[in-house]
Amino acid sequence: MDADPDLFKALGDATRRIILDELSDRDGQTLFEICGRLAMKHGLASSRQAISQHLAVLEQAGLVHTRRQGRYKLHHLDTSPLRSIVDRWPIDREDSPP
């Protein structure tokens, strides 16, 4: 099974990879929290709208899922779509040199 092109598009952007890193470090963040962490830790002063668009691309690729908790929308990392990449290009292959 081929990896979804949306997955490669999502992973192709450095800001989106940083967002995934931040969700890996602390899952279940709001847009406000993500924007704050990107600004403080990475010096990325992107607008909330820009970060929201990045999150939409990540969600379309299946790498981020959201859930509502009261008036907050929490963003959660889902690494399961990455399986298609590992399946396509296995890390440990019997025929690879040592």
Phi, psi and chi 1 to 4 in degrees:
 res  aa     phi    psi   chi1   chi2   chi3   chi4
   1 MET       -  128.5  176.4  176.0  139.7      -
   2 ASP   -75.9  148.8  -78.4  -13.5      -      -
   3 ALA   -68.3  145.3      -      -      -      -
   4 ASP   -66.1  131.7 -173.7  -18.3      -      -
   5 PRO   -57.4  -30.4  -19.8   27.0      -      -
   6 ASP   -62.0  -31.8  -71.4  -19.7      -      -
   7 LEU   -65.5  -45.7  179.6   59.7      -      -
   8 PHE   -67.1  -37.9  -70.7  104.6      -      -
   9 LYS   -61.2  -44.6  176.2 -175.6  173.8 -173.1
  10 ALA   -63.4  -41.9      -      -      -      -
  11 LEU   -78.5  -15.0  -66.3  172.3      -      -
  12 GLY   -74.9   -9.7      -      -      -      -
  13 ASP  -106.8  130.1 -177.1   86.9      -      -
  14 ALA   -62.2  -39.5      -      -      -      -
  15 THR   -64.2  -40.8  -60.8      -      -      -
  16 ARG   -66.2  -36.7  -71.3 -166.9  -77.6  -89.5
  17 ARG   -64.8  -37.3  -69.1 -168.8  -55.4  -89.5
  18 ILE   -66.3  -40.2  -68.7  170.1      -      -
  19 ILE   -59.8  -43.9  -68.6  169.7      -      -
  20 LEU   -62.3  -40.5  -66.8  174.5      -      -
  21 ASP   -59.6  -43.2  -71.6  -18.3      -      -
  22 GLU   -66.5  -38.6  -72.8  -55.8  -42.7      -
  23 LEU   -71.2  -29.9  -71.8  173.7      -      -
  24 SER   -67.5  -38.2  176.9      -      -      -
  25 ASP   -70.9  -40.1 -173.7   44.7      -      -
  26 ARG  -148.2   98.6 -169.7  167.1  149.8  -94.7
  27 ASP   -76.3  154.8 -155.8   25.5      -      -
  28 GLY    80.4   42.8      -      -      -      -
  29 GLN   -98.0  153.0  -64.8 -177.8   61.3      -
  30 THR   -82.9  166.7   64.0      -      -      -
  31 LEU   -57.4  -42.7  175.1   60.3      -      -
  32 PHE   -58.7  -44.9  179.2   78.0      -      -
  33 GLU   -65.2  -43.1  -69.9  170.9  -44.2      -
  34 ILE   -61.7  -47.1  -67.0  168.0      -      -
  35 CYS   -58.0  -42.7  -70.5      -      -      -
  36 GLY   -63.1  -44.3      -      -      -      -
  37 ARG   -66.6  -38.2  -71.7  173.5   70.2   98.7
  38 LEU   -65.4  -39.2  -66.6  179.3      -      -
  39 ALA   -70.8  -46.8      -      -      -      -
  40 MET   -73.3  -45.8  -65.1  -65.0  -69.8      -
  41 LYS   -87.2  -27.1  -71.4  178.4   68.6  179.7
  42 HIS  -123.9   -2.7  -56.2  -80.1      -      -
  43 GLY    66.9   21.4      -      -      -      -
  44 LEU   -92.1  108.0  -66.0  175.0      -      -
  45 ALA  -100.7   50.1      -      -      -      -
  46 SER   -75.1  153.0  -61.6      -      -      -
  47 SER   -69.3  158.9   68.6      -      -      -
  48 ARG   -59.3  -36.9  -73.0  171.6   54.7  112.3
  49 GLN   -63.9  -42.3 -178.0  178.5    1.9      -
  50 ALA   -63.7  -44.2      -      -      -      -
  51 ILE   -65.6  -38.2  -60.9  -56.4      -      -
  52 SER   -61.0  -39.7 -178.0      -      -      -
  53 GLN   -66.6  -40.3  -70.3  171.8  -16.4      -
  54 HIS   -61.0  -43.2  -77.5  -57.6      -      -
  55 LEU   -63.0  -35.7  -74.0  165.1      -      -
  56 ALA   -64.5  -40.3      -      -      -      -
  57 VAL   -64.5  -43.7  171.4      -      -      -
  58 LEU   -63.8  -37.6  -68.4  167.7      -      -
  59 GLU   -68.7  -40.6 -166.6  167.1    2.4      -
  60 GLN   -62.1  -33.6 -176.8  175.3  -11.3      -
  61 ALA   -80.0   -6.9      -      -      -      -
  62 GLY    84.4    7.0      -      -      -      -
  63 LEU   -84.9  -18.6  -68.5  165.9      -      -
  64 VAL  -132.3  136.6  169.8      -      -      -
  65 HIS  -122.2  148.6  -64.2  -75.7      -      -
  66 THR  -116.9  155.1   60.1      -      -      -
  67 ARG  -146.4  147.2   72.3  176.0  171.1   86.6
  68 ARG   -88.8  137.0  -70.2  -96.9  178.1 -154.2
  69 GLN  -133.2   98.2 -176.4  173.6  -38.8      -
  70 GLY    65.1 -126.0      -      -      -      -
  71 ARG   -92.4    4.4   59.8 -176.2 -135.9 -169.3
  72 TYR  -100.9  144.7  -61.4  103.6      -      -
  73 LYS  -110.0  113.8 -176.7  177.4 -179.7 -177.8
  74 LEU   -98.3  139.6  -56.7  177.8      -      -
  75 HIS  -106.9  129.6  -60.3   83.4      -      -
  76 HIS  -124.1  138.3  -64.2  -85.7      -      -
  77 LEU   -76.7  138.0  176.2   63.2      -      -
  78 ASP  -131.4  107.9 -177.7   -6.0      -      -
  79 THR   -87.9   -1.9   58.2      -      -      -
  80 SER   -58.6  -33.8   62.8      -      -      -
  81 PRO   -63.4  -20.9  -25.2   35.2      -      -
  82 LEU   -67.1  -17.9  -62.0  174.5      -      -
  83 ARG   -57.4  -36.1  173.3   61.9   47.4 -157.7
  84 SER   -63.6  -30.9   62.8      -      -      -
  85 ILE   -71.7  -45.2  -65.6  172.6      -      -
  86 VAL   -64.9  -37.2  174.8      -      -      -
  87 ASP   -66.9  -36.0  -70.0  -15.3      -      -
  88 ARG   -73.4  -42.8 -176.5  170.7  179.7  170.5
  89 TRP  -126.8   81.5  -62.9  -67.0      -      -
  90 PRO   -57.2  143.6  -19.9   29.8      -      -
  91 ILE   -74.3  -47.0  -65.1  168.3      -      -
  92 ASP  -105.3  110.9  -63.5  -39.4      -      -
  93 ARG  -119.1  140.1  -66.3  177.1   41.7  173.8
  94 GLU   -65.7  -31.1  -67.9  177.6   20.9      -
  95 ASP   -90.0    4.1   60.5  -18.0      -      -
  96 SER   -83.2  147.0   62.8      -      -      -
  97 PRO   -68.2  153.6   17.8  -23.7      -      -
  98 PRO   -67.3      -   11.1  -12.8      -      -
